[in-house]
Amino acid sequence: MRANIIFHSISGNLYLIAEAFKESLANNGIDARMYRIEDEDLHLLAAERNDVNEYYEEIFNLPVASNEKLLNADLIMLGIPSRFGMPTNEEKVFLDKTWPLYEKKSLEGKYYYPFATSLVSYEDAMTAVISVSTWARMMGLKTIDYPPYVHKDGVMMPNRPGEIINKVAEGLSSLVRKL
């Protein structure tokens, strides 16, 4: 099974969460790969804010997500930074470019798992997850029956995710391994 982890990370939180998922999936024998959603202005923010700059190069060096990366996956994992209960503009632009896949039902039957962060609240992030999950249903994706991971703190993560994300990643990986 191949899991493509696609995310838009600004401050590094979603990047760190995606890394935890990738590591756990790989430890369970799943081919997991990470892709970034293009953000043409991220370098400007990285020049202004230390929290953004800390992971900028690691994020920038990842391959850019594309429709091809969606097609090549058995499991599509989307990392969603929430802005007012919606995905960021960059994530929305990425999803809008999938219209040809929708028309041809190209993703039908693949698996889907969302994860999210918010600077505001848990509810804000969950609303964005619900919004993107509507896209997933319309694409014919099968949502994995496992609670979406939502980073509950409005602050930057420590250098690496802690016990909670590791437990979630391990639980998800065990479930995915059985698909």
Number of C-alpha atoms within 10 A of each C-alpha: 14 16 26 24 26 27 28 27 28 21 24 21 27 26 25 20 27 27 19 21 25 22 19 22 25 16 13 14 12 17 16 23 21 21 22 21 24 19 15 8 9 17 15 11 15 18 11 10 11 12 16 21 20 14 19 21 12 11 25 17 10 13 15 16 19 17 16 10 18 21 16 14 21 19 25 26 23 25 29 27 31 25 17 16 20 20 27 18 14 17 24 14 13 17 17 12 12 18 13 11 16 17 9 10 14 17 23 17 14 20 20 22 24 26 22 27 29 26 17 16 17 18 15 22 28 24 18 25 27 16 14 21 18 13 15 24 13 13 21 18 23 17 20 17 10 13 12 17 21 24 25 16 13 12 13 13 17 9 11 13 16 12 9 11 19 16 13 18 22 19 14 21 21 14 13 18 12 6 10
